[in-house]
Amino acid sequence: MKHWLVLTIGAVVLTGCQSTPTERQTTKTITQQPEPAKSTKEDTTSTSPELIETPVLLAKETAVEQLPPQQETDLWQRVRRQLQFEIPDNPRLIAQRNYYLKHPAYMDRVAKRAAPFMHLIVDEIERRGLPLELALLPIVESAFDPFAYSHGQAAGVWQFIPGTARQYGLDINWWYDGRRDVYAATHAALDYLTDLNSRFDNWLHALAAYNSGGGRVSSAIRKNKRAGKPTDFWSLDLPRETRAYVPKLLALADILKQQDHYQVSWLPIANESYLEMVETDSQIDLALAAEKSGLELDQLHHYNSGYNRWATDPEGPHRLWLPVEHAQQLKQWLSAAQSDDLVRWTRHQVKSGESLSVIAKNYHTSTQAIQQANSLRGHLIRAGDYLLIPTASQALDDYNLSAGQRLTTTQSQQRGTYKISHEIVRGDTFWDLSRKYNVNLRQLAKWNGMAPTDPLRPGKELVVWLKDDAQAARGITRSIHYRVRSGDSLARISQKFNVSIQDIEKWNQIRRSSYLQPGQRLKLLVDVTRLGSES
């Protein structure tokens, strides 16, 4: 009996000695995988027999699992394996996660937009040692649309407002808007997020501050401290948009991290550089760059969405991003080209009364570009002088993604039954115009590619969409100039043109007590359907 017992115990010990290395090896293999924790046990159980029977396969699989995330073939998997934020069981997060899970087509569209830019964003985040969750932030901010523009004047995939953009080194001018330059804006956004995290020492607070401002988050934290309440993100009294903003990012991270559990698969993005930077050293016509690189103009402009006009900014940056094979083609042409070959030049003789700004407007360029091309230090020009003007090589409406053409496209989209034009005059505001035409203020701004807080510049035309004949008849307005006659007064003119005295004062920056001189010209915004025969 004792012999039998000893043999039995020995067999058990031997069996344990055999199985222990295999189990340890299997466990190590599974923990290398970025799978949800609750599936680990199932995976271990199902793979153990195979691993015991085929040690060679085990060695190969272990080697695959030990590959760094940077060697994944799918960029999403590279990000997935490095996600680190804790995902709480919070109703706000669950609501956002449910939304994304119910709209897989949305994520497909986002993945397609992200594909050209995602690799350079992930590379930069890794280089700085920042959380990879930040690579998902442009999904929340802009759905990866480089031309996105919000009601708060935020632009680009990272949705910078003008003040913060300039603070972090992004130029915004007639030629170029760094907020829409994905490369430049990515560097600025990561600088900003790093500063916010240094300030709060908490990534959720930093993300909330990126959305609503550091001051607002600091104020919410102080308020909770005074009340003896917790100061974690979920406990703070923040704007409604911010309370949903952080949960959106965490929901996306959770879906990606546990995609097998949620049975979703985002459209793969190749884990390789899609775009390559080409330095041009001087201003270049985008149409010419597209031709010499073998790209369609719209494609090239989409990859280089920071450029507002038909060419790059004469003051820089002097770079273009192109798909790798097209970048090589453009580099080859540039190597033999002179700077004068990069734009078309027109010789213009200055006429009497012309100024640099008038000439620049006529040629759709800037005064700075003309000054630079002609080595002018000031604005003084004389009639009879000749100037070299950089001009577009194609018709301006061929540059579909320029600021002007994008505005034309936006204003042409049908939003109602009747479209009328309104020329902005000094003193106009979106609030006044929305009341005048009985339309929604935010919609009026959106119809014109603007934010409600954008300044209205006199002379610019706005489109207004109206629903019915009666509404349209009340709103066909035109800007006219009225020459004051002897005996005229503001009251008489206001009655004649069916406008208020206050409006005449506002449009012409005059006061009711001002004396009107015969021959004086007044600017009036009038409803042409209500003018009498006298006018």
Secondary structure per residue as TSV (DSSP state, phi and psi in degrees):
chain	resnum	aa	ss	phi	psi
A	1	M	-	360.0	-44.3
A	2	K	H	-64.0	-41.3
A	3	H	H	-59.0	-42.7
A	4	W	H	-62.3	-41.7
A	5	L	H	-64.6	-42.2
A	6	V	H	-61.8	-43.5
A	7	L	H	-61.5	-42.0
A	8	T	H	-62.3	-46.7
A	9	I	H	-62.0	-40.8
A	10	G	H	-61.3	-40.9
A	11	A	H	-63.5	-41.6
A	12	V	H	-62.6	-43.7
A	13	V	H	-62.0	-42.6
A	14	L	H	-63.8	-43.3
A	15	T	H	-59.9	-43.2
A	16	G	H	-62.5	-41.1
A	17	C	H	-64.8	-33.9
A	18	Q	H	-72.4	-42.0
A	19	S	H	-81.0	-25.4
A	20	T	H	-59.7	-48.9
A	21	P	H	-60.1	-39.6
A	22	T	H	-63.7	-42.9
A	23	E	H	-65.7	-41.7
A	24	R	H	-62.1	-42.5
A	25	Q	H	-64.6	-41.6
A	26	T	H	-64.6	-44.0
A	27	T	H	-60.6	-41.9
A	28	K	H	-60.9	-41.5
A	29	T	H	-61.5	-44.3
A	30	I	H	-68.1	-40.3
A	31	T	H	-67.4	-18.3
A	32	Q	H	-73.6	-20.5
A	33	Q	S	-83.2	140.2
A	34	P	-	-84.2	50.5
A	35	E	-	-95.4	158.4
A	36	P	-	-58.2	147.5
A	37	A	G	-62.6	-34.9
A	38	K	G	-72.4	-13.2
A	39	S	G	-93.9	-6.2
A	40	T	H	-61.4	-43.5
A	41	K	H	-61.4	-44.3
A	42	E	H	-61.5	-42.6
A	43	D	H	-63.1	-42.0
A	44	T	H	-62.1	-43.4
A	45	T	H	-64.2	-42.6
A	46	S	H	-75.1	-29.7
A	47	T	H	-93.1	-18.2
A	48	S	H	-56.1	-49.6
A	49	P	H	-57.5	-41.8
A	50	E	H	-62.0	-43.5
A	51	L	H	-66.6	-34.8
A	52	I	H	-67.9	-38.4
A	53	E	H	-79.8	-27.9
A	54	T	-	-128.9	79.9
A	55	P	H	-61.5	-27.2
A	56	V	H	-66.5	-44.1
A	57	L	H	-62.0	-38.1
A	58	L	H	-58.9	-45.3
A	59	A	H	-60.7	-40.2
A	60	K	H	-67.0	-45.0
A	61	E	H	-65.1	-40.0
A	62	T	H	-61.3	-40.3
A	63	A	H	-62.5	-40.4
A	64	V	H	-63.7	-43.5
A	65	E	H	-65.7	-25.7
A	66	Q	T	-85.6	-2.5
A	67	L	S	-61.5	138.6
A	68	P	-	-65.8	154.9
A	69	P	G	-54.8	-31.7
A	70	Q	G	-63.6	-15.1
A	71	Q	G	-100.8	7.1
A	72	E	-	-62.4	149.3
A	73	T	S	-81.1	-27.1
A	74	D	B	-104.4	125.7
A	75	L	H	-61.5	-35.1
A	76	W	H	-60.1	-38.4
A	77	Q	H	-69.3	-33.3
A	78	R	H	-61.1	-42.9
A	79	V	H	-69.1	-45.2
A	80	R	H	-55.3	-42.2
A	81	R	T	-72.1	-9.2
A	82	Q	T	-116.9	7.8
A	83	L	-	-69.1	139.4
A	84	Q	-	-136.4	-12.5
A	85	F	-	-66.2	142.8
A	86	E	-	-72.8	138.1
A	87	I	-	-107.9	103.1
A	88	P	-	-78.2	161.8
A	89	D	-	-89.9	78.5
A	90	N	-	-117.2	136.7
A	91	P	H	-56.8	-36.9
A	92	R	H	-66.6	-39.8
A	93	L	H	-68.3	-42.9
A	94	I	H	-61.0	-39.9
A	95	A	H	-62.5	-43.3
A	96	Q	H	-68.2	-39.8
A	97	R	H	-62.6	-41.4
A	98	N	H	-62.7	-37.6
A	99	Y	H	-62.3	-49.4
A	100	Y	H	-63.1	-38.4
A	101	L	H	-68.1	-28.9
A	102	K	H	-83.8	-9.2
A	103	H	-	-127.7	65.4
A	104	P	H	-63.2	-29.6
A	105	A	H	-63.8	-33.4
A	106	Y	H	-61.6	-45.9
A	107	M	H	-66.8	-30.4
A	108	D	H	-64.0	-42.8
A	109	R	H	-64.7	-41.8
A	110	V	H	-63.1	-43.8
A	111	A	H	-61.9	-38.2
A	112	K	H	-64.9	-41.7
A	113	R	H	-68.2	-35.6
A	114	A	H	-74.3	-25.4
A	115	A	T	-50.1	-46.0
A	116	P	T	-68.7	-27.0
A	117	F	T	-107.1	-18.1
A	118	M	H	-62.8	-37.7
A	119	H	H	-64.5	-43.5
A	120	L	H	-68.2	-31.0
A	121	I	H	-69.5	-47.7
A	122	V	H	-62.2	-43.3
A	123	D	H	-54.7	-46.8
A	124	E	H	-69.2	-38.1
A	125	I	H	-63.5	-44.2
A	126	E	H	-64.6	-40.9
A	127	R	H	-60.0	-33.8
A	128	R	H	-88.8	-8.0
A	129	G	T	72.2	31.2
A	130	L	-	-94.7	162.8
A	131	P	-	-62.6	137.6
A	132	L	G	-72.0	-12.6
A	133	E	G	-57.5	-27.6
A	134	L	G	-64.0	-23.7
A	135	A	G	-66.5	-19.3
A	136	L	G	-90.5	-8.5
A	137	L	H	-62.7	-37.4
A	138	P	H	-61.2	-21.3
A	139	I	H	-65.3	-45.1
A	140	V	H	-69.7	-41.7
A	141	E	H	-70.7	-47.4
A	142	S	H	-142.8	3.5
A	143	A	T	56.0	30.8
A	144	F	T	60.2	32.7
A	145	D	-	-96.3	110.6
A	146	P	T	-66.0	-17.7
A	147	F	T	-100.0	10.6
A	148	A	-	-61.3	140.9
A	149	Y	B	-142.8	125.3
A	150	S	-	-102.4	171.4
A	151	H	T	-65.1	-16.3
A	152	G	T	-99.1	19.9
A	153	Q	S	70.0	20.5
A	154	A	-	-88.7	140.8
A	155	A	B	-136.1	154.0
A	156	G	T	86.7	176.6
A	157	V	T	-64.8	-28.2
A	158	W	T	-97.8	-0.5
A	159	Q	T	52.3	58.4
A	160	F	B	-80.4	138.5
A	161	I	-	-86.9	158.9
A	162	P	H	-55.2	-45.0
A	163	G	H	-61.9	-48.2
A	164	T	H	-66.8	-37.1
A	165	A	H	-58.8	-48.8
A	166	R	H	-66.6	-35.6
A	167	Q	H	-60.8	-32.2
A	168	Y	T	-104.6	25.3
A	169	G	T	86.0	14.3
A	170	L	-	-93.8	122.3
A	171	D	-	-77.5	145.5
A	172	I	B	-135.9	111.2
A	173	N	S	-147.5	-171.2
A	174	W	S	-61.5	-38.6
A	175	W	S	-84.7	-32.3
A	176	Y	B	-145.5	139.7
A	177	D	B	-127.1	103.8
A	178	G	G	-61.2	-19.8
A	179	R	G	-65.1	-28.1
A	180	R	G	-96.4	-3.3
A	181	D	-	-81.5	105.0
A	182	V	H	-58.6	-40.1
A	183	Y	H	-63.8	-54.0
A	184	A	H	-65.8	-42.1
A	185	A	H	-67.6	-32.7
A	186	T	H	-63.2	-45.8
A	187	H	H	-62.3	-42.6
A	188	A	H	-66.8	-41.0
A	189	A	H	-64.1	-41.8
A	190	L	H	-70.3	-33.2
A	191	D	H	-61.4	-46.4
A	192	Y	H	-64.3	-46.4
A	193	L	H	-63.6	-38.4
A	194	T	H	-62.7	-43.5
A	195	D	H	-62.8	-41.6
A	196	L	H	-65.5	-39.2
A	197	N	H	-68.8	-35.0
A	198	S	H	-64.1	-35.5
A	199	R	H	-70.0	-43.3
A	200	F	H	-101.3	-17.6
A	201	D	S	53.3	38.8
A	202	N	-	-160.8	117.4
A	203	W	H	-67.0	-33.8
A	204	L	H	-68.9	-37.7
A	205	H	H	-65.5	-40.9
A	206	A	H	-61.9	-42.2
A	207	L	H	-66.5	-40.9
A	208	A	H	-61.9	-39.6
A	209	A	H	-68.7	-32.9
A	210	Y	H	-60.9	-34.1
A	211	N	H	-83.2	-44.1
A	212	S	H	-117.4	-3.5
A	213	G	-	104.5	140.6
A	214	G	H	-63.0	-37.1
A	215	G	H	-61.9	-40.6
A	216	R	H	-66.6	-41.3
A	217	V	H	-67.9	-43.0
A	218	S	H	-59.3	-41.9
A	219	S	H	-63.1	-41.3
A	220	A	H	-65.5	-38.3
A	221	I	H	-65.0	-45.3
A	222	R	H	-61.8	-40.4
A	223	K	H	-60.8	-44.4
A	224	N	H	-67.8	-37.8
A	225	K	H	-62.0	-43.3
A	226	R	H	-62.9	-33.9
A	227	A	T	-87.3	0.8
A	228	G	T	71.2	25.1
A	229	K	-	-99.9	161.9
A	230	P	-	-62.4	153.6
A	231	T	-	-113.9	14.7
A	232	D	S	-68.1	162.3
A	233	F	G	-52.8	-43.1
A	234	W	G	-67.7	-17.9
A	235	S	G	-97.7	-6.9
A	236	L	S	-81.7	146.5
A	237	D	-	-89.1	95.8
A	238	L	-	-120.6	164.6
A	239	P	-	-56.1	153.3
A	240	R	H	-55.4	-42.5
A	241	E	H	-62.1	-41.6
A	242	T	H	-70.1	-35.0
A	243	R	H	-64.4	-23.4
A	244	A	H	-96.5	-21.1
A	245	Y	H	-64.3	-54.8
A	246	V	H	-63.8	-45.1
A	247	P	H	-57.1	-32.3
A	248	K	H	-62.0	-46.0
A	249	L	H	-64.2	-44.7
A	250	L	H	-65.6	-35.2
A	251	A	H	-64.5	-42.7
A	252	L	H	-63.4	-42.5
A	253	A	H	-63.0	-40.0
A	254	D	H	-66.4	-42.3
A	255	I	H	-62.8	-44.4
A	256	L	H	-65.9	-43.5
A	257	K	H	-65.6	-35.6
A	258	Q	T	-116.7	44.0
A	259	Q	H	-64.0	-31.1
A	260	D	H	-67.5	-41.4
A	261	H	H	-62.5	-42.7
A	262	Y	H	-86.2	-4.2
A	263	Q	T	55.7	49.6
A	264	V	-	-126.0	155.3
A	265	S	-	-144.7	116.1
A	266	W	-	-77.3	150.3
A	267	L	-	-55.2	124.9
A	268	P	-	-62.2	146.9
A	269	I	-	-122.5	124.2
A	270	A	B	-58.3	132.7
A	271	N	S	-83.3	68.5
A	272	E	S	-156.5	157.0
A	273	S	-	-62.9	125.3
A	274	Y	-	-93.4	-37.4
A	275	L	E	-111.2	150.3
A	276	E	E	-129.9	140.4
A	277	M	E	-81.3	136.3
A	278	V	E	-120.9	122.6
A	279	E	E	-86.0	127.2
A	280	T	-	-101.5	-16.5
A	281	D	S	71.5	-15.4
A	282	S	S	-158.2	176.1
A	283	Q	-	-59.1	140.4
A	284	I	-	-138.3	138.9
A	285	D	B	-68.0	125.9
A	286	L	H	-63.7	-34.4
A	287	A	H	-66.4	-39.0
A	288	L	H	-67.2	-42.4
A	289	A	H	-61.6	-40.0
A	290	A	H	-64.2	-43.8
A	291	E	H	-62.1	-45.8
A	292	K	H	-75.1	-17.7
A	293	S	H	-99.3	-7.6
A	294	G	T	79.8	22.7
A	295	L	-	-107.9	157.4
A	296	E	-	-72.7	146.8
A	297	L	H	-58.7	-44.5
A	298	D	H	-61.9	-37.3
A	299	Q	H	-63.0	-49.9
A	300	L	H	-60.7	-41.5
A	301	H	H	-68.3	-33.5
A	302	H	H	-64.0	-42.0
A	303	Y	H	-70.5	-20.0
A	304	N	T	-124.4	54.5
A	305	S	T	-70.2	-6.9
A	306	G	T	-72.1	-17.4
A	307	Y	B	-86.9	122.4
A	308	N	-	-80.5	-23.6
A	309	R	S	-121.1	-158.4
A	310	W	S	-80.7	-8.8
A	311	A	B	-142.9	169.5
A	312	T	-	-71.7	167.2
A	313	D	-	-69.4	127.0
A	314	P	T	-60.0	-23.6
A	315	E	T	-90.3	-0.1
A	316	G	S	97.3	164.4
A	317	P	-	-71.6	148.2
A	318	H	-	-104.8	66.8
A	319	R	E	-146.2	151.7
A	320	L	E	-132.3	145.7
A	321	W	E	-106.8	126.1
A	322	L	E	-137.0	155.8
A	323	P	E	-54.3	144.4
A	324	V	H	-49.1	-48.8
A	325	E	H	-66.6	-33.9
A	326	H	H	-75.4	-31.1
A	327	A	H	-61.8	-41.0
A	328	Q	H	-63.7	-38.3
A	329	Q	H	-65.0	-43.1
A	330	L	H	-67.8	-40.6
A	331	K	H	-58.8	-40.1
A	332	Q	H	-62.8	-42.9
A	333	W	H	-67.6	-42.3
A	334	L	H	-63.5	-30.8
A	335	S	H	-61.7	-25.9
A	336	A	H	-107.4	-3.9
A	337	A	-	-90.4	153.2
A	338	Q	-	-97.2	159.9
A	339	S	G	-60.1	-32.5
A	340	D	G	-67.7	-16.6
A	341	D	G	-82.0	-10.4
A	342	L	S	-84.5	-16.4
A	343	V	S	-139.0	161.7
A	344	R	E	-89.5	142.9
A	345	W	E	-115.4	138.0
A	346	T	E	-119.3	135.1
A	347	R	E	-92.1	120.1
A	348	H	E	-119.0	129.8
A	349	Q	E	-93.8	125.0
A	350	V	-	-67.8	131.1
A	351	K	-	-98.8	160.5
A	352	S	T	-60.0	131.8
A	353	G	T	90.3	-10.6
A	354	E	-	-77.6	147.4
A	355	S	-	-122.6	167.1
A	356	L	H	-59.7	-38.6
A	357	S	H	-66.7	-38.1
A	358	V	H	-66.5	-44.6
A	359	I	H	-63.1	-43.8
A	360	A	H	-60.5	-42.6
A	361	K	H	-63.9	-40.6
A	362	N	H	-64.7	-32.0
A	363	Y	T	-101.2	6.8
A	364	H	T	55.6	48.0
A	365	T	-	-134.7	-166.5
A	366	S	-	-118.9	157.3
A	367	T	H	-61.5	-35.7
A	368	Q	H	-62.8	-39.0
A	369	A	H	-65.5	-39.6
A	370	I	H	-68.0	-42.4
A	371	Q	H	-60.5	-44.7
A	372	Q	H	-64.0	-42.3
A	373	A	H	-68.3	-27.2
A	374	N	T	-112.6	13.0
A	375	S	T	53.2	43.2
A	376	L	-	-93.6	131.6
A	377	R	S	-88.9	-29.3
A	378	G	S	-124.2	-158.0
A	379	H	S	-106.9	4.3
A	380	L	-	-78.5	122.1
A	381	I	-	-134.3	155.7
A	382	R	-	-119.9	145.7
A	383	A	T	-58.8	134.9
A	384	G	T	99.2	-19.7
A	385	D	-	-67.5	155.3
A	386	Y	E	-109.2	138.8
A	387	L	E	-125.2	143.6
A	388	L	E	-91.5	125.7
A	389	I	E	-116.5	125.3
A	390	P	E	-72.8	127.8
A	391	T	E	-132.0	158.8
A	392	A	-	-70.9	145.2
A	393	S	S	-82.6	-14.4
A	394	Q	S	-127.9	168.6
A	395	A	-	-61.0	142.7
A	396	L	G	-60.4	-30.6
A	397	D	G	-75.7	-3.3
A	398	D	G	-78.3	-19.8
A	399	Y	-	-88.4	76.2
A	400	N	T	-61.9	-26.2
A	401	L	T	-102.0	10.8
A	402	S	S	-71.0	161.5
A	403	A	H	-57.9	-42.9
A	404	G	H	-64.3	-44.0
A	405	Q	H	-72.1	-34.7
A	406	R	H	-64.8	-37.4
A	407	L	H	-65.9	-43.5
A	408	T	H	-58.9	-43.4
A	409	T	H	-63.2	-43.7
A	410	T	H	-62.9	-45.4
A	411	Q	H	-70.5	-20.5
A	412	S	H	-85.0	-15.8
A	413	Q	S	-65.4	126.7
A	414	Q	-	-70.1	122.2
A	415	R	-	-120.9	0.3
A	416	G	S	-166.3	-169.6
A	417	T	S	-82.1	-38.2
A	418	Y	E	-126.4	138.5
A	419	K	E	-113.7	130.2
A	420	I	E	-124.2	162.1
A	421	S	E	-109.8	142.1
A	422	H	E	-127.3	120.7
A	423	E	E	-86.0	124.3
A	424	I	-	-68.5	135.4
A	425	V	-	-119.4	162.8
A	426	R	T	-56.3	130.9
A	427	G	T	98.8	-13.7
A	428	D	-	-63.4	144.4
A	429	T	-	-135.2	158.2
A	430	F	H	-60.5	-35.4
A	431	W	H	-62.0	-48.7
A	432	D	H	-62.6	-42.8
A	433	L	H	-70.0	-35.3
A	434	S	H	-65.4	-35.3
A	435	R	H	-74.2	-37.6
A	436	K	H	-61.6	-43.1
A	437	Y	H	-99.8	1.2
A	438	N	T	57.0	50.9
A	439	V	-	-127.9	163.2
A	440	N	-	-70.1	133.9
A	441	L	H	-61.4	-47.8
A	442	R	H	-63.3	-38.8
A	443	Q	H	-65.6	-41.1
A	444	L	H	-59.3	-44.3
A	445	A	H	-63.5	-44.1
A	446	K	H	-63.2	-39.5
A	447	W	H	-58.3	-24.2
A	448	N	T	-112.2	19.8
A	449	G	T	61.7	34.4
A	450	M	-	-127.9	169.7
A	451	A	-	-101.7	151.7
A	452	P	T	-57.7	-23.7
A	453	T	T	-93.6	-0.9
A	454	D	S	-65.7	143.2
A	455	P	-	-70.8	146.3
A	456	L	-	-100.0	123.2
A	457	R	-	-97.2	126.4
A	458	P	T	-54.0	138.4
A	459	G	T	97.8	-22.4
A	460	K	-	-76.9	145.5
A	461	E	E	-99.6	135.1
A	462	L	E	-108.6	148.3
A	463	V	E	-99.8	144.0
A	464	V	E	-128.1	126.2
A	465	W	E	-100.9	127.2
A	466	L	E	-117.2	157.8
A	467	K	S	-91.5	-32.5
A	468	D	S	-140.5	172.9
A	469	D	H	-59.3	-46.2
A	470	A	H	-62.4	-41.9
A	471	Q	H	-65.5	-42.1
A	472	A	H	-64.4	-40.2
A	473	A	H	-63.7	-29.2
A	474	R	T	-78.4	-11.2
A	475	G	-	-128.5	19.2
A	476	I	-	-84.6	93.9
A	477	T	E	-107.8	148.9
A	478	R	E	-139.5	151.4
A	479	S	E	-90.4	125.0
A	480	I	E	-127.7	162.9
A	481	H	E	-115.6	123.5
A	482	Y	E	-106.8	129.8
A	483	R	E	-90.4	120.3
A	484	V	-	-63.5	134.4
A	485	R	-	-105.7	164.5
A	486	S	T	-61.1	131.3
A	487	G	T	92.0	-7.7
A	488	D	-	-68.3	148.7
A	489	S	-	-137.0	166.7
A	490	L	H	-62.2	-37.0
A	491	A	H	-64.3	-44.8
A	492	R	H	-64.3	-42.6
A	493	I	H	-66.1	-40.0
A	494	S	H	-62.8	-39.6
A	495	Q	H	-68.0	-39.1
A	496	K	H	-63.6	-38.2
A	497	F	H	-107.3	8.8
A	498	N	T	56.5	44.9
A	499	V	-	-128.1	166.2
A	500	S	-	-90.2	155.3
A	501	I	H	-61.4	-38.7
A	502	Q	H	-59.5	-38.1
A	503	D	H	-67.0	-42.9
A	504	I	H	-61.1	-41.2
A	505	E	H	-62.0	-43.9
A	506	K	H	-66.8	-44.5
A	507	W	H	-66.7	-27.8
A	508	N	H	-115.7	4.8
A	509	Q	T	52.5	48.6
A	510	I	-	-126.3	168.1
A	511	R	-	-110.6	158.5
A	512	R	T	-59.9	-29.2
A	513	S	T	-80.6	-6.2
A	514	S	-	-66.3	141.9
A	515	Y	-	-86.2	126.5
A	516	L	-	-85.7	128.4
A	517	Q	-	-94.0	133.1
A	518	P	T	-55.2	134.3
A	519	G	T	94.5	-15.8
A	520	Q	-	-64.3	140.5
A	521	R	E	-101.4	130.3
A	522	L	E	-114.3	137.7
A	523	K	E	-89.4	129.1
A	524	L	E	-129.8	143.0
A	525	L	E	-108.8	107.6
A	526	V	E	-121.1	154.4
A	527	D	E	-85.6	108.6
A	528	V	G	-69.2	-16.6
A	529	T	G	-79.7	-9.6
A	530	R	G	-115.7	11.5
A	531	L	-	-78.6	139.1
A	532	G	-	-84.0	174.3
A	533	S	T	-68.6	-22.8
A	534	E	T	-62.8	-36.8
A	535	S	-	-77.0	360.0
